[in-house]
C-alpha cells in the first residue's frame, strides 16, 4: 500500500485539500510529485497524504506557512502534531497545544496573544515549535479574566508589559537606573489601584446580578407552575 501512487485528484480526495491550496504548496516546494506518468501527469506517494495532514494540523494550531516551511526544511516531516502538541516540551515546558489545553482556549488564541505581544514563548525547539513555562497557565487564565471584564487586548498588553518589567526589576534592580526604576514602579502601583477600583465595581455588579437572577428564577418557576395548572384546567374542561 505504501508503494501506491496517487494522481492529483486522488491525492486531493484522500488528503481533503483543495486543488488551489495543493498548487500553492507545490509552488513553495512543500509538496512534490515523486514521479510522472507516461502522459506527463504528476504522481504522488501515499506518504504525501500524511505530509499534507500534518501540514494542515500545524496550520490549524496557529503556525504560519512560513513557519511550516522552515520546520519542514529543518527537520523534514515532524511527528504527528496532535502527539507533539499534547506532550510536554523539554524541562517541563508546554507546547502551544499543551498550554491551550490547560488554559481552555484554542492554540490559535495563544498564538494571537503572542502576535499581540501579550505573551512570548520561553524558547523554541530546533524545529520551530514554541515552548512555554508552566507559569503561563496562570497568566493566560488572567488574560481570559481581563477579557471577561471587558478589557481589550491593547489594554491587557499594558499589564503584561508592566508585569515583565516588574520581573526584570525584581530579578536585578541594579540594572535599572534609580529614576527609571522609580518611574516604572510608580506606574505599576497606579495601574494596580485602577484595577483594584474596577474589581470593586465588578464585585458590586456581580452581587446585584446574583440577587436579580435568584429572584427572577423564583418568579419564573412560580409562573411556570401557574401556567401548568392553567393547562391542566384546560385539558380537564376538554375532557368533560
N, C-alpha and C positions, 0 to 999 in steps of 0.2 A: 504493500500500500504506500510505503514511503517513497517508492520509485515512480508513483503515478504522476504524470504531467498534466497540468491543467491549462485550458485555454483561458483567455481573458474573461469570457463570460462565466466559465465555471468558477474561476477564482473570485469574481465579484459575488456570485451566488453563495459560495461557501464561506467567504470572509465577511459577507454582508457589508460591503463598502461600495460607494458609488463609483462609476466609471471616471467621473471628474476628479475625485479625490485620488483614485489609483493613478491616474495620469500625472497628477501633481507630485505624488510620491516618486513616481518613476523619473520625472524631470529632475527631482532633487537627488536621484540615485539612492533613495532609501529602499526602494523595491526594484529588483532587476529580474528579467526573464532569465531562465537558465539555458534555454535553447530556442531554436526556430524550427518550425515545421517546414516541409518541402515547399509550402506556399509562402514561406517567409512570415508566418504568423507566430508571434511570441508565445512561448510556453513557459509556465511557472511550476515550480516544485510544490509538493504538498506542504513543505516547511514554510513556504511563503504565507500560507494561511495563518500559521501560528505567529509568524512575524507581524502580520497585519493586526491580528487580535491583540498582541502585546502593545503595538503602537497605539491602537485605539484606546486601550486601558490607560496608557501613560498620558494621553491627551485628556481623557476623562478625569483623571485625578489632578489635572492642572498644569501639566508640562506643555510648554510651547513647542512648536515643531522644530525651532532652532535648537532647543534643549534636547529633544528626541534625537535629532541628527547628531548632536555632539555625543550623546550616550551611545548610540549605535556605532559611531566612528571609534570611540574609545574602547568599548568592551564588547561590541557586537550585540547579538541578541541577548538581552538580560533575562534573568529567570522571571517566571510569571509575576507580573506586578501585584496581583492580589496576594501572593505569598510574600513578596518583598514588603509591601505596604503594611501587612498585618504584623510583620516581625519587628523586633526592636533593632535599632541600629547598634553600633559599637558603643561600649561603655555605658549601656543603659539609655542611650538616646533613642528618640522615636522618629520614625519616618513620617512624612506628611500624612499618609493614610492612617498610621497608628495614632498620631496626635488628633486628627479629625475624629476618629472613632472614640477616643477618650473624652473629647470635648462635646461631641454630639452635633457636629456640623459636617459639611461636605469638604473633601480635600480642596475643591475649588475655592471655598470660602477662606480656608487657611492661606492659600496662595494669593487670594485677593488682598487679604490683610497684609501679607508680606509685600505685595506690589505697592501698597499704600504706605509702606514704611512703618507700619504699626508693630510688626514683629519681624524678626530676622533669624534664620537658622544659625545654630551654633557652629555647624560645619557641614561639609558636603563629602559624599563618598567620591571615589575616583570616577565612578560612573555618572556623577552629577546629581545623585539623589540627596535631597535636603535631610538633615538630621537636627532634631530639636531636643534640648534637655527637658526633663520631666517638669520643671518649673513652669513651662509654657502651658501645661494643662490648666493650672490655676489662673495664669494670666489670660488665657483665651476665654475662660469662663467669665472673668471680669469684663472682658470686651463684650461678650454676649449680654451681660448685665447692663452695661452702659448703653448698648443699642436698645435694649428693652426700655431703658429710662428716657429714650428719645435723643441720645447723643449721636451726632454724625461721626463718620469715620475721621473727618478732619479734626473734630474736637477730641476724639479718642486718641488720635496721633499725638496731640499736645501732651496728654497724660503719659503716653508711652515714652515720648522723648524725655519728659521730666524724670520718669522712673529710671530710664537708662542713665541719665546724668547723675541721679542720686546714687545708683550703684557704683558709678565711676568715682564719685567723690568719696563714698564710703570706703571703697577699696584702697584709695590712696589720695587723701585730701591734699597732700603736699604738691601734687602735680597741678593743682588749680591755684592761680593767684588769689590772694585773700579777697580782693574786691569781687572777682568773678564768682568765687565760692559763696560769698555773702549774697550776691545778687541772685544766684540760682536757688539757694536755699530759701530765701525770702519769697521767691516766685512760687516754689513748691508749697510753702505754707499758705500763701494766698489762694492757690488753686484748691488745696485741701479744705480750707474754710468754705469756699464757694460750693464745693462738692458736698460738704457736710450740711450746709444750709439747704441744699437741694434735696438731700436724702431725708431731712426732717419733713419737708413738704410732701415727699413721696409717701413717707410713713403715715402722715395725717390723711392723705388721699386714700391709701390702702384701707385704713380703719373705716373711713366713710363708706367706701365701696363694699367692704365686708358686711357692714351693718345693713346697707341697702340691699345687697344680694340675699342675706339671710331673711330680711323682712319680706322681700318680694317672693322668695321661694315659698314661704308660708302662705302668702296671699294667693299665689298661683295654685298651690296644692288645694287650698280651700275652694277656689273657683272650679278647679277640676272635679272635686267631689260633688259640688253643687250641680255641675253640668252632667255628671254621671247619673245623679238622682233624677235630673230632668229627663235624661234619655230613658231611664228605666220606667218613668211615669208615662212617657210617650208610647213605649213598647207595650206597657200594660193596657193603655187605652185602646190600642190597635187590636190586642188580643180579645178584648171584650166585643 
